[in-house]
Amino acid sequence: MTGELMSPLHDRHAAAGAKFAEFGGWLMPLEYDGVLAEHAAVRDRVGLFDVSHLGKALVAGPGAAAYLNSRVTNDLDRIGAGQAQYTLLCTSDGGTVDDLIAYRRSDDEVFIIPNASNTTEVVRRLVEGAPADITITNLHRDYAVLAVQGPESDALLSSIGRPTGHDYMRFAVATLNGVELTVCRTGYTGERGYELVCPSADALAVWDAVVAAGAPFGLALCGLGARDTLRTEMGYPLHGNDLSLEISPVEAGITWAVGWKKPGFDGSDALKAQRKAPHRVLRGLQATGRGIPRHGMEVVDADGAHIGEVTSGTFSPTLRQGIALALVDPSVVVGDQVGVVVRSRTEPFDVVKPPFVTPGVRDA
């Protein structure tokens, strides 16, 4: 594995025995003690993830939030300073360049977190058409992101004096051992949790502080393998699988992240047309047998006719069954039964509405 970027926490991961894999051009921990154990730790206690491979960029200048709002799908005017919002940047034909989190610091400053492999393209597109007094700065390697996820996340972070208890998708600025960090009630696991954004140069100090405080709460170090099984159980889309330049927010079923009443945004006309007549939709599939679905597997109807394909598939550690997200014909609805072709066998699946397990992300 050569040529990958490394997290500022790479040496900590190696010392902890992590197995590594490439994610968006970055060499990141895949697992430490096994995906199943790490998954269970987040559902039952608390887990710590390094997600510093995620992109970071700053949109700044007079009216920066208004400019960004004219480009992305969701309506930034729905939130104020100190709040974060899930949104997407689309092409003119409705394809998804990326999905991202926008941290609205003020009317003139929005910090955004795209996916690792798409950061450069997101910044490039936002630079195109930006007013002269608006700057978009790629800060991908300047900041680290740590995710503390699970029902004990509040107790753990409170034990080291970090702000907790704020509402979902709100953030607070704090310090830890002299390090300034942003603490946001966000995450990708479906559990109550926080993401900590800090300068890369200070990431070791923040990581060590969380790890040192974690033992009483059963803290587990978690890799991106468990992050994927956790997000799939929630039905959260992954760019490159369930969203892409060929898969729009409408097809992916995240129309709630589109500000339909806004004057316009990149791809708005195409998305409005798709909304009236989608030609495929994302559905949840849950195995009734022993089949484990994987990305790219064919979905068929009772007669064996092709009706779609799996975009994300895995074994659910919580349900002990195979689960999937699949792009299928819009005639396929919740309650139907379909087949997934697994190693030349057609395995039975129920069509269900995600999430596959009860989420705890908004728990008080």
Helices and strands as residue ranges (DSSP letters): E 5-6, H 10-15, E 19-23, E 26-31, H 35-44, E 46-50, E 57-60, H 64-69, G 76-78, E 83-90, E 96-106, E 109-113, G 116-118, H 119-127, E 135-138, E 143-149, H 153-159, E 171-176, E 179-184, E 193-199, G 200-202, H 203-214, G 215-217, E 219-222, H 224-234, G 255-257, H 268-276, E 281-287, E 298-300, E 306-316, E 321-328, E 337-342, E 345-352
